[in-house]
Amino acid sequence: MLDLSVYLITDAKLCARNGLVETVAAAVRGGVTAVQLRDKQASDAELIEQGRALKRLLTETKVPLIVNDRLAVAAASDADGLHLGQSDASVAEAREHLGSEAILGLSVQTREQLQAPELHLVDYLGVGPVFATPTKPDHSTPLGFEGLAAICAASPWPVVAIGGLGAQHAASVWSAGGAGMAVVSAICAAPDPEQATRDLAEACRAARLGSADANSL
């Protein structure tokens, strides 16, 4: 079963202190459950090299490697999946090229976008931004937890919340109906990425248990 609870999105500049591979390795030791390779500035060739290095690192773990946006990179690096934005390649094209076993994610900002005819082909949704975030300055209007909850309630797919989130927000994400929390700075910019990931994983575990207990009442 796909575990989206602690979802790391890489940032080349923020990972530069420790290096991309070592930052991800530290996150794995800390309990990350999914890794997305994202670098809007890198060439396909550069990303393929990075993707292959991360795939070698993650092969012995249960942590999937998901590539942001670049279908060709996902295929060439033998990644486990692809995450698409609303203006990227079509979900149908990605599914056709990567096959039925690939993990496909799609970014969603509004409830109206849940009506897209191709959504039955995805495995999860990335919803946000919950808060404004400097790692994506061109983001849409922040949703807040109320907006996140509205999309979660309307979505038959698992939702990963994104946008300015940290361990302190885990309970609110799960209360809103989220299945996970995607972070960039909270891990990549941390002085100790392993401990930062461990703190996130513990917060998410507690939030998930608390949500399950509340639903059983």
N, C-alpha and C positions, 0 to 999 in steps of 0.2 A: 504494500500500500504506500502511495506517495505521501511522504511527510513534508509538509510545507512550513512547519512551525517556525523554524529559524532559517530564513532564506537570505543568503548573502549575495549582494550585487557588487561586483568589483568596480573599482575606480582606479585607473592607472596612476594618477597623480597622488591619491591618498595612500595607495599601496607602495609607493616608491621607497618609503623609509625602510621597509623590511623586504621589499620585493614581492611581486605578485604571487609566485608559487609559495613562498614561505608564509605570506599572509594567509593564504587559503589553507595551507597545512596547519597553521596555528588555529584557524577557525574550525577545522575538522577535529583537532584534538579537544577543542572547547565544546563541541557538540552541534556544529552547524548541520542542517538537514538537507540543504540544497544550495547549489552555487550557480550563479549566473555570471557569465563572462560578458562584460559590457565595456566597450571603448569606442566611442563615436569617432574619434580622431584617427585610430589605427587603420592601416590598410588591411584588406582581406588576408594577404600573405602573413602580416604580422599577427593577426588574430588567430589564424590557423596554427601558427607556431605556438602561441600561448595556449590555445585550446588543446593541442596535443600534449603539451606539458602538464596541464591541469588534468587531462584525462588519465595520463599515466599515474598521477598522484592519487586520483580518486578511484581508480579501477578496483583496488582492494577494499574499498569501503562501500557502503550502501548509499553514499551521497551522489545524487545525479548532477551532471554538468549540463547546464542549459545555456545556449548562446543567445545573446540579445540581437534581434533584427536580421542578422546575416545568414540567410538560408545556405548559401554556398559554404560558409565557414562551418556551420553546424554539421553539414554533410562531410566535409573534408577532414574535420577534426574528430569524427566519430563521437560527437557529443550525444548525450541522451535526449536532448530536446532543444526547442527553440521558443523564444518569447518574442511576440510580435506586438507592435504598437498599432494604433488605428490607421496609420498611413504607411505601414510597411507592406511586405508581400502578403498575399491573401492566405488565409488559414487553409483553404482548400489546396492551394499550390504547395504549401508547406507539408500538409498531410500526405499529399500524393508523392512528393519527393522523399520524405523521411520515413514513411511507412506507418503502419498502425501501432507499432510499439513505442514510437517516439512520444515524448512529453511535449505538449503544445500549450503555451500560455498566451493570453491576450490581455492587453491593457484596456481598461474600461474606466471612463470617468462619469458616465451618466446611466440612468436606468434605461433610457431610450436605446442605448447601444447594446443592451441585452436582447434586443429584437432582431439582431443581424442573423440572416439565414444560415451562416456558416458556423455559428457558435456551437452547434452540436458536435463539431469536430475537435473542440478544445478540451483540455483536461483541468484547467484552472484559470482563474481570472486574477490579474493584478489590478487592484483598485486604489485609486488615489489621485493626487496626493491628499493625505489626511491633513498634513500641515505643509506650509511652504518649506522648500528645501533648496539650499544652494547647489546641490549636486545635479540639479536639473532646472536651470533658471527659466526655461521656456515652458514650465508646467502650467496646467490649467488651474482654475480657481480651486483652492483647497476645500475639501469636502467636510472636514471635521468628523467627529465620530458619529454624529447624527446622519450625515450624508453617507458615510460608510455603512451604517446599519441599514439604511434604506436600500442600498444596492445589495447587501448581503441577503436581506429578506426576500428580494425579488430574484435572486440568482440560484439556479439549481446546481451550479458548479462551486467548488471550493474557492474561497476568496483569500488572496494574500494582500494584506494592507501594506501600503508604501507611502513614504513621504514624511521625513522628519521624525521618525519613530525611534524609541530606545526602550530599554528594559522597563522603564517606569510606565510605559504605555501598554504593556502586555495585557493586563486585566481589562482595559477598555477595548482593546482589539477583540478579545474573545467575547466580551459582553455584547459587542456589536454584531457578533456572528462570524467573525473572521476565523480562518483555518490556519493562519500564519501571519508572520510579520517580516517584510522585506526591509533590509537595512543596508546602508552603504557606509556612511561616516561612523556609525556606532561601532563598527568593527575595523574598517580600513584605516580610520584616523586615530584609533585607540593606541596608546603607548604599548599596551599588552593585548594584542588581538585575541589571544587564547583566553585570557581571563574575561575580556569583554564578551566573547561569545558564550563562555560558561555562564556569565551573569544573565545574558539574554535567554539562554536555554533554560536556566532554572526559573526565570520569571515566566517564560512561556509555559513550562510544565505546570507551575502552580496555577496559572490563569486557566489552563485547559482543564485541570482537575476541579478548580472552583466552578467553572462553567458547567462541567458535567454534573457536579453535585447540585447546582442550582436547578438544572433541567430535570433532575430526578425527583425534585420536591413536588 
